[in-house]
């Protein structure tokens, strides 16, 4: 009779940190559903969830597209493109996001409106186009623009690292077979770079969910801004910021677990 070791139970294989987080989530959900104060605060703040997700998703998609273009410029054979892209990345990464938000909201936005009116001055004079105003440039779009520019510099470095991780021999072999630069990138470089890019890209998305709280400094009605308004009017700071933390933790931890799952899926594909 051969000895067969016992398979560990699901509970024993479950990471303790995840169990602790699950317990916190249950406690938070229990407080919101059974305590009238927490339930009222949750209803007040839940409207900011959509704003937070809207700002984050739109800014992240735009930052990913812009970051890819910058990464291609940084890996280009054209020195001018490389120098300009490197200058962009180093400058943007060196400015705190909150400072850049203020700069875009109160400096760049008026300049963009003035530039728009100057470019389309003939159409405005003829009455074919209404002049743009600074008040018409909504703070939500200013925040989205600022987050896009800030995160595009970090995402560009992620793309650059993934692209440069692909062996030069494969690229030279593809070029020798007559593939154009675009087809080489599409069929050889990008599919392999995606395995390297996806985990840090997912982590950047989680970080952007948290950093989107900074847009409350511009008065954008996200979770943090609604929490500040609710706490200042009710003086229930402890309860209000407990709910704020609960909402952010629910989003970020769910996304983090999704990123971990995607990493395992990608690793499984590499093994197979």
Secondary structure, DSSP 8 states (H G I E B T S, - for coil): ---------HHHHS-HHHHHHHHHHHHHHHHHHH-HHHHHHHHHHHHHHHHHHHHHHHHHHHHHHHHHHHHHHHTSS-HHHHHHHHHHHHHHHTS-HHHHHHHIIIIIHHHHHHHHHHHTHHHHHTTSS----STTS-HHHHHHHHHHHHHHHHHHHHHHHHHHHS-HHHHHHHHHTT--HHHHIIIIIHHHHHHHHHHHHHHHHHHHHHHGGGGGGGT--SHHHHHHHHHHHH--HHHHHHHHHHHHHHHHHHHHHHHHHHHHHHHHHHH-
